[in-house]
Amino acid sequence: MASIALIVEICIICASLFIPICCTATAYQSHQQSKKHAVLFVFGDSLFDAGNNNYINCGIANQANFWPYGETFFRYPTGRFCDGRLVPDFIAEYAGLPLIPPFLQPGLQQYTNGVNFASGGAGVLNETRQGVINLKMQLDYFLKVNKALRQKLGDTEAKKMMMRAVYLFSIGGNDYHNISSDLPQSYKREYVGMVIGNLTSVLKEIYNKGGRKFGFQNAGPLGCIPGTLKRENSSECVQNNSAMAKLHNIALSKVLQKLESELHGFKYSIFDYYTSLSQRVNYPSKYGFKEGKIACCGSGPYRGVNSCGGKRGVKKYHLCRNPNEHVWFDFAHTTERANQQLAQLMWRGVPNVTGPYYNVKALFEM
């Protein structure tokens, strides 16, 4: 009924101005496009980095701007830690958007589809890894984009755009990589609380600028990555290494429930990346993979040595013929095929996979 009323209103305006009747369809279409235009802002670490680390002096260990990264889809290295596309690339496609560009891409001035702020190696805490773009810095970049949009569109339209946007996060895993399993449980919980507290502050800042719709990929099974299997000399996922991720995911779920109850209009979706990836690692054939634990590219046991491309100290490395057969592309990052499966779950997963109330598709449709 609202759409019919709008058409009538536009028709009356066109008629009163002696504008041809064909303007009604054009005006209505323009209104609908403006109302539904998707916007995606991406925050995170190497799982979501579309190339920001190409443009900073962060050390070769935190970069993927060399062959064979990007070999399958792009046919050249883009800075993505993958043979092809990442989860946010697929989410953008499903939302009808082009690839979301990295914020530091030279000459980038168009922000109306969104921006990617993610940085390989980034953590929630400033101290997690030096030289990369931590979450606080990513927030600072977002605030610059918000200011630029307000200057271009005006405060009202920019606020509408912020409210329409979806904010996608994959951050936290790096904060737990070096936490010893021997530490007291009370310290671990305190540390998780510090990470979640810093993340909460960032979410509130984005909310204050108009952000209302947030999508999260929770922390993954750190004990299942080839780098961990190599280090621990284990053929099974190392539970001690995944314990901190589990604590983080429980705390994340609780704080998002709290924010939803406290902040008017705050909506969120959590994709259970931990479980979905664990299933593919442990039962690869069930999901169409031949190998769940050995990476496509790297060296050493499980190809868990961070040597893919021969640029990080170890020059010799193995590269598989078909990354689509592997869950992992390198020591810690999944292949494009795995990313596509994970993105599909994030986009339209049922509540026990992506929830508790919304998947990312639902967030875009709000």
C-alpha positions in Angstrom: 0.0 0.0 0.0 2.9 2.4 0.8 4.4 1.8 -2.6 1.1 2.5 -4.4 0.7 5.7 -2.4 4.1 6.8 -3.4 3.4 6.2 -7.1 0.2 8.2 -6.8 2.1 11.0 -5.0 4.8 11.1 -7.7 2.2 11.1 -10.5 0.4 14.1 -8.9 3.7 16.0 -8.7 4.6 15.2 -12.3 1.1 16.1 -13.5 1.2 19.4 -11.7 4.5 20.3 -13.2 3.4 19.2 -16.7 6.1 16.6 -16.8 5.5 13.6 -19.0 3.9 10.6 -17.3 7.0 8.4 -17.9 8.7 10.4 -15.2 6.6 8.5 -12.6 8.3 5.2 -13.2 11.8 6.8 -13.3 11.2 8.7 -10.1 9.8 5.7 -8.3 12.6 3.5 -9.4 15.2 6.1 -8.3 13.5 6.2 -4.9 13.5 2.5 -4.5 17.2 2.2 -5.5 18.1 4.9 -3.0 16.1 3.1 -0.3 17.5 -0.4 -1.0 21.1 0.4 -2.0 23.4 -1.9 -0.1 26.4 -0.7 1.8 29.1 -2.9 3.4 31.9 -1.8 5.8 34.4 -4.6 6.6 36.6 -4.7 9.7 39.0 -7.5 10.7 42.3 -9.4 10.2 43.9 -11.4 7.4 40.7 -13.5 6.9 39.0 -10.3 5.6 42.0 -8.1 4.4 41.4 -7.2 0.7 44.8 -5.6 0.3 45.3 -2.9 2.9 48.6 -4.4 4.0 49.9 -3.8 0.5 50.2 -0.1 1.3 51.8 -0.2 4.8 55.3 -1.1 6.0 54.1 -4.2 8.1 56.7 -6.7 7.1 56.5 -9.5 4.6 55.0 -12.0 7.1 51.9 -9.8 7.2 51.5 -9.5 3.4 50.2 -11.6 0.6 51.0 -9.5 -2.4 53.0 -12.1 -4.2 52.5 -15.3 -6.2 50.8 -17.8 -5.7 48.3 -15.8 -3.7 45.4 -14.8 -5.9 46.3 -17.5 -8.5 42.8 -19.0 -9.1 40.2 -16.2 -9.4 42.2 -13.0 -9.9 45.1 -14.6 -11.7 47.4 -12.2 -9.8 48.2 -11.4 -6.2 45.8 -8.8 -4.7 47.0 -8.9 -1.1 44.3 -11.4 -0.1 45.6 -14.3 2.0 44.0 -16.8 -0.3 44.1 -18.3 -3.8 41.1 -16.2 -4.7 38.2 -14.5 -3.0 37.5 -14.0 0.7 34.2 -14.3 2.6 33.5 -10.5 2.3 33.9 -10.7 -1.4 31.2 -13.3 -1.6 29.0 -11.4 0.8 29.3 -8.3 -1.4 28.3 -10.4 -4.5 25.3 -11.8 -2.7 24.2 -8.3 -1.7 24.5 -7.1 -5.3 27.7 -5.0 -4.7 31.0 -4.9 -6.5 34.2 -6.0 -4.7 34.6 -3.7 -1.7 38.0 -1.9 -2.0 40.6 -1.6 0.7 40.6 1.8 2.4 44.3 2.4 1.6 43.9 1.7 -2.1 45.5 4.7 -3.8 43.0 7.2 -5.3 40.0 5.7 -3.5 37.4 8.4 -3.1 34.1 6.5 -3.7 32.7 5.2 -0.5 29.0 4.8 -1.3 29.2 1.0 -1.6 31.3 0.7 1.5 35.0 0.2 2.4 37.2 -2.6 3.6 39.4 -1.6 6.6 40.7 -5.1 7.5 44.4 -5.8 8.0 46.3 -9.0 8.0 47.7 -9.6 11.5 45.3 -7.2 13.2 43.9 -7.7 16.7 41.4 -6.0 18.8 44.1 -5.0 21.2 46.7 -2.4 20.1 49.5 -4.6 21.5 48.6 -7.8 19.6 50.8 -7.1 16.6 52.8 -4.0 15.8 52.9 -2.4 12.3 49.5 -3.5 11.1 46.1 -1.7 11.3 44.6 -2.7 14.6 40.9 -2.4 15.3 41.3 1.1 16.9 43.1 2.3 13.8 40.4 0.7 11.6 37.8 2.7 13.6 39.8 5.9 13.0 39.7 5.2 9.3 36.0 4.6 9.4 35.5 7.9 11.2 37.4 9.6 8.3 35.1 7.9 5.8 32.1 9.0 7.8 33.3 12.6 7.8 34.0 12.5 4.1 30.5 11.2 3.5 28.9 13.9 5.7 30.8 16.6 3.7 29.6 15.1 0.4 26.1 14.0 1.2 25.2 16.2 4.2 24.6 15.0 7.7 21.1 13.7 7.1 21.8 11.5 4.1 25.1 10.3 5.5 23.4 9.2 8.7 20.8 7.3 6.6 23.6 5.6 4.7 25.3 4.6 8.0 22.0 3.2 9.3 21.4 1.3 6.0 24.9 -0.2 6.0 26.0 -3.6 7.3 29.2 -3.8 9.4 31.0 -7.1 9.0 33.6 -8.2 11.5 36.2 -11.0 11.7 38.6 -10.0 14.5 40.0 -11.5 17.7 41.8 -14.6 16.6 45.2 -13.0 16.6 44.7 -11.7 20.1 44.8 -15.3 21.4 47.6 -16.9 19.4 50.3 -16.4 22.0 48.3 -17.0 25.1 49.8 -20.0 27.0 47.5 -22.8 27.9 49.3 -23.1 31.3 47.9 -19.7 32.5 45.2 -19.8 35.2 41.7 -19.8 34.0 40.9 -16.6 35.9 43.6 -14.8 33.9 42.3 -16.2 30.6 38.8 -14.9 31.4 40.2 -11.5 32.4 42.1 -11.3 29.1 39.0 -12.3 27.1 37.1 -9.6 29.0 39.7 -7.0 27.9 39.4 -8.0 24.3 35.6 -8.0 24.3 35.6 -4.7 26.2 37.8 -3.0 23.5 35.6 -4.5 20.8 32.5 -3.2 22.5 33.9 0.3 22.6 34.4 0.2 18.8 30.9 -1.1 18.2 29.4 1.7 20.3 31.4 4.3 18.4 30.0 3.0 15.1 26.5 2.9 16.6 26.9 6.6 17.5 27.6 7.4 13.9 24.5 5.6 12.8 25.5 1.9 12.5 22.7 -0.4 13.4 23.3 -3.7 11.6 26.4 -5.8 12.6 27.5 -9.2 11.3 30.2 -11.2 13.0 32.3 -14.2 12.1 33.3 -15.6 15.5 36.8 -16.7 16.4 37.9 -19.9 14.6 39.4 -23.2 15.8 42.9 -22.0 16.4 44.0 -25.5 17.3 43.0 -26.8 13.8 45.2 -24.5 11.6 48.1 -26.2 9.8 50.5 -23.9 11.6 49.3 -25.2 15.0 49.3 -28.8 13.9 52.9 -28.4 12.7 54.0 -26.7 15.9 52.3 -29.2 18.2 53.2 -32.2 16.0 49.6 -33.4 16.2 47.2 -34.9 13.6 44.2 -33.8 15.6 43.0 -30.3 16.4 44.8 -29.1 19.5 42.1 -28.3 22.0 44.2 -26.2 24.3 44.9 -23.8 21.5 41.2 -23.5 20.7 40.1 -23.0 24.3 40.6 -19.2 24.2 38.6 -18.9 21.0 35.7 -20.8 22.7 35.9 -18.4 25.7 35.9 -15.4 23.3 32.9 -16.7 21.4 30.8 -17.2 24.5 31.7 -13.7 25.7 31.0 -12.2 22.3 27.5 -13.7 22.2 26.7 -12.4 25.7 27.9 -8.8 25.0 26.0 -8.6 21.7 22.8 -9.7 23.5 23.5 -6.9 26.0 24.1 -4.3 23.4 20.8 -5.3 21.6 18.9 -4.7 24.8 20.6 -1.4 25.6 21.0 0.3 22.1 17.8 1.1 20.3 17.7 -0.5 16.8 20.9 -2.5 17.3 20.7 -5.7 15.3 23.3 -8.4 14.9 24.2 -11.7 13.4 26.9 -14.2 14.5 28.2 -16.8 12.1 29.5 -19.9 13.9 32.8 -19.9 12.0 34.4 -22.0 14.7 32.0 -25.0 14.3 31.6 -24.7 10.5 35.3 -24.7 9.8 36.0 -27.4 12.4 33.6 -29.7 10.5 35.3 -29.1 7.2 38.7 -29.8 8.8 37.7 -33.0 10.4 35.2 -34.3 7.8 36.5 -32.8 4.5 34.9 -35.4 2.1 31.5 -34.5 3.5 31.9 -31.0 2.1 33.6 -31.9 -1.2 37.2 -31.6 -0.2 40.0 -34.2 -0.4 42.2 -32.7 2.3 41.1 -31.0 5.5 44.4 -30.6 7.5 47.2 -30.3 5.0 47.4 -26.8 3.4 47.7 -26.4 -0.4 50.7 -24.1 -0.1 53.6 -24.1 2.3 56.2 -26.5 3.7 56.9 -28.7 6.7 54.3 -31.0 8.4 50.8 -30.2 7.2 52.5 -27.4 5.2 52.2 -25.4 8.3 55.4 -23.4 7.8 54.5 -19.9 6.7 56.6 -20.2 3.5 54.0 -20.0 0.7 55.5 -17.9 -2.1 59.1 -18.3 -0.8 59.3 -14.7 0.5 59.2 -15.2 4.2 62.6 -16.7 4.9 62.0 -20.2 3.7 62.3 -20.2 -0.1 61.3 -23.7 -0.9 57.6 -24.6 -0.6 55.1 -26.9 -2.0 52.1 -25.8 -4.1 49.2 -28.2 -4.8 47.7 -28.5 -8.2 44.1 -27.8 -7.3 43.4 -25.6 -4.3 39.7 -26.6 -4.5 40.6 -29.9 -3.0 41.9 -28.3 0.1 40.2 -26.6 3.1 43.4 -24.6 3.8 45.4 -22.6 1.3 48.4 -21.8 3.5 49.4 -22.2 7.2 46.3 -20.3 8.5 44.0 -19.2 5.7 41.3 -21.1 3.9 40.9 -21.6 0.1 38.5 -19.7 -2.0 36.2 -22.8 -2.2 36.1 -23.1 1.6 35.5 -19.3 1.8 32.5 -19.6 -0.6 30.9 -22.3 1.5 31.5 -20.3 4.7 30.1 -17.1 3.1 27.0 -19.0 2.0 26.4 -20.1 5.6 27.0 -16.5 6.9 24.6 -15.2 4.2 21.6 -17.5 4.6 22.5 -19.9 7.4 19.8 -21.1 9.8 19.8 -20.0 13.4 22.1 -22.7 14.8 24.7 -21.7 12.2 24.1 -18.0 11.8 21.9 -16.3 14.4 20.4 -16.1 16.9 17.7 -14.2 15.0 19.2 -13.0 11.7 21.6 -14.1 9.0 23.5 -11.5 7.0 20.9 -11.6 4.2 18.2 -10.6 6.7 20.4 -7.7 7.9 20.7 -6.4 4.3 17.0 -6.7 3.8 16.0 -4.7 6.9 
